[in-house]
Amino acid sequence: MTQSLSPQERLGFRLLLIRAINSNVEIITPFGSVRGEVVQTGAIIKVPSDYVVLKQSESSFVYVPSANINAVILLNEDGDLQ
């Protein structure tokens, strides 16, 4: 059973991700986790406002729907927790 986040919790994740632009994060979803550098958080051309975009390599990007984010972990340069 998936737990639905409150609007306040979703807003908290969105604000954290906006502050984390150009930082490495790990995002936990019901389907697993994904790591990468936050490059966009929506409301930018061609990216829906309810998505976050992670850059995993020079040519690899992952689009994560905000509604599927269960946790956000900030990582340092080496991939360890900050």
C-alpha positions as CSV (number, residue, x, y, z in Angstrom):
1,M,0.0,0.0,0.0
2,T,1.5,3.4,-1.0
3,Q,1.3,6.3,1.4
4,S,-0.1,9.5,-0.1
5,L,1.9,12.6,0.8
6,S,0.1,15.7,2.0
7,P,0.3,18.9,0.0
8,Q,2.6,20.4,2.6
9,E,5.0,17.4,2.3
10,R,5.0,17.7,-1.5
11,L,5.7,21.5,-1.2
12,G,8.6,20.7,1.2
13,F,10.2,18.3,-1.3
14,R,9.7,20.8,-4.1
15,L,11.4,23.6,-2.1
16,L,14.2,21.3,-1.1
17,L,14.8,20.3,-4.8
18,I,14.7,23.9,-5.9
19,R,17.5,24.7,-3.3
20,A,19.3,21.5,-4.5
21,I,19.7,22.6,-8.2
22,N,23.2,21.7,-9.3
23,S,23.6,19.3,-6.3
24,N,23.7,15.6,-6.2
25,V,20.7,13.9,-4.7
26,E,19.1,10.5,-4.3
27,I,15.3,10.4,-4.8
28,I,13.3,7.5,-3.4
29,T,10.1,6.5,-5.2
30,P,7.7,3.6,-4.8
31,F,9.6,2.0,-7.8
32,G,13.1,2.3,-6.4
33,S,15.7,5.1,-6.0
34,V,17.5,7.2,-8.6
35,R,20.7,9.3,-8.1
36,G,21.8,12.3,-10.1
37,E,22.4,16.1,-10.2
38,V,19.2,18.2,-10.0
39,V,19.1,20.3,-13.2
40,Q,15.5,21.4,-13.3
41,T,12.5,21.3,-11.1
42,G,9.7,22.0,-13.6
43,A,8.1,25.3,-14.5
44,I,11.0,25.6,-17.1
45,I,10.5,25.3,-20.8
46,K,9.4,21.8,-21.9
47,V,9.4,20.3,-18.4
48,P,6.0,20.0,-16.6
49,S,5.9,21.8,-13.3
50,D,5.2,18.5,-11.5
51,Y,8.5,16.8,-12.5
52,V,12.1,17.0,-11.4
53,V,15.0,16.3,-13.9
54,L,18.1,14.6,-12.7
55,K,21.3,14.4,-14.8
56,Q,23.0,11.1,-14.4
57,S,25.7,11.6,-17.1
58,E,26.5,14.0,-19.9
59,S,23.8,12.3,-22.1
60,S,21.5,10.6,-19.5
61,F,18.6,12.4,-17.8
62,V,15.8,11.0,-15.6
63,Y,12.4,12.7,-15.3
64,V,10.8,12.0,-11.9
65,P,7.1,12.9,-11.3
66,S,6.9,14.9,-8.1
67,A,3.9,12.8,-7.0
68,N,6.1,9.7,-6.9
69,I,8.8,11.2,-4.6
70,N,8.8,9.6,-1.1
71,A,12.1,11.0,0.1
72,V,15.0,13.2,-1.1
73,I,18.5,12.6,0.2
74,L,21.2,15.2,-0.4
75,L,24.6,13.7,-1.3
76,N,28.0,15.3,-1.3
77,E,30.5,15.0,-4.3
78,D,31.5,11.4,-3.4
79,G,27.9,10.2,-3.2
80,D,27.9,10.1,0.6
81,L,25.2,11.8,2.8
82,Q,25.7,15.5,3.5
